[in-house]
């Protein structure tokens, strides 16, 4: 139970209400299946989120810099959309080439808090998850100028550990 609480607390940092107020939802973030991004953004990261359990609630995709002090606390880019379908693509602007991490939350009851027993979550590089948040070095990836694609697989609690719903 202590480890599960640690996961809830750690993931909850990314979705506390004060942060929601600081970074509003982006109404132009949902994109067509052909992955078109807003035209005024040159550096784009198209994130395809796969394995949503259902179309309830909200899907939040956040981009973090390679910085242990701000990981799960202060995203540099966030998109929040109504959950729909099983797989969804969104576009995030990226500030410049560098090292970043993606965190995705499927907030099924839209309460703004992580419920580890019902919500889905995933990270860039799709590390195998235990009862804690993966280390930043496991989820960091390099970006280049222009359009880049990443896929994040959502995990939901199955018994004592989170895993994709298809496993």
N, C-alpha and C positions, 0 to 999 in steps of 0.2 A: 504494500500500500504506500510506503514511503517513496518508492521509486515512481509509482504512478503519480503521486502528488508532485514530484519534482518535474515530471513531464508537463503536467497541467500548468504549473507555475511558470516554467520556462517558455512554453508556447504562448501562454497568456500575456507575456510581455509585449508580444507583437500586436495584440488586439485590444489593449486597454482603451476605454473611452476617450481619455485625453489625446491619444494618438489619432483616433478616428477623427476627432475634431480638427486636428492639425493638418491632416491629409485627406481631403474630401474624396468621395467616390468619383470616378472618372466616367462620365456618361458615353464618351466616344471609345472607351476601351474595348467593348466587345467587337470582334471582327468577324467577317464572313469566313466560311471554310477555306476560301482561297487565300486567306491570311493577308489581306490588305490592311495596312496600318494607316493612321492619320498621315496625310501628305506632308504636313509641316514638320515632321520629325525625321531627321536623317539617320540617326543611330537608333535602330529599333531592335527590340528583343521580342520575338514571337514565342510565347510560352504556350505549349499545348498540354493541357491538364487532362490526364486519362484516368479512368476508373472511378468516376463519381458513383456513389452508392445510389443516389436518386437525385431528382431535380428540386428538392426542398432547400430553402434558405438561400444563402449568399456564398459566393466563391470569392476569396480574396487572394490576390497574387502580389507579393512584395519582393522588391529587389534591395539587397543590402550590400554595402561595400565590404572589402576585405579588412574588417576592423573588429576585433574581439569586443571592444568597448561599446559598439553600436549594434552588434548582431542581435537580432530579435528585439531591439529596443527602438531603433530609429531607421526605418527604411528610407531609401532615397527616391523610391518610386513605388506607387501602390495603385492597383486597379481592383475595384470591388464591383462585381456584377451579380445579377440574379442567377442562381444556379439553373442550368437547363441542359438537358441531354446527359449523356454519359461521358463524353469527351468534349472539351471546349478549348478554343484558342483565344488568347488575348494578346494585345500588344502593349509592351512597356517601353517607354523611352529610356535609353541608357545615356548617362551624361558624357562618357568618353570611353575609349578602350581601356580595359583594366581588368581587375579581378573582382568578381561579384558572387553573391549567393542568392538563390531564389527560395522563398518560403511560400507555400500555398496552404490555405485553410478553407475547408468546406464547412462553414458555420451553418449547420442544418437548421437550428432553431433561431437563427439571427439574433442571438442575445449579446453578441460582441465579445463573448468569453469562450474559451476552449472547454468543451466537454469531451474529455478524452474517450469516453465510452460511446459517444454517438457521432462526433465530428470526424471528418477526414483531414489528413494533413500530409504534406510531402515536401521534399527538398530537392534542389538541383543535384544532379548526379545520382539521384535515387538510391541513397545508401540504405542498407538493411537497418531497420529501426529496432531499438530495444525500448526500454522504459525510460529513456532520457533523450534529450535533444542531441543530435549528432554534433561532433566538433566542427567548427568552421572549416578547418582544412579538408574535411570530407565532402563538403558541399560547395566549395569555391570552384569557379571556372573562369577561364580567360575569355574576354570579349575582344572583338575586332571592330573596326569601323563598318558602318552599314547595317544591313539586316542580318540577324542571326536567329537561329531556331534552337529551342530547348524543349524537351519533354519532361514533365514531372508526373510521376505515378502517385496517386493518392493512396494512403494507408488508413485503415480503420481497425479498431481493436477487435481482435479475434482471440478469445481466451485471455491469456496473460501478456500478449504482445501485439503491437500493431503490424499489419501486413496488408498488401493489396487484396481487394475483395475477390479476385480471381484465383487466389492461392488457397 
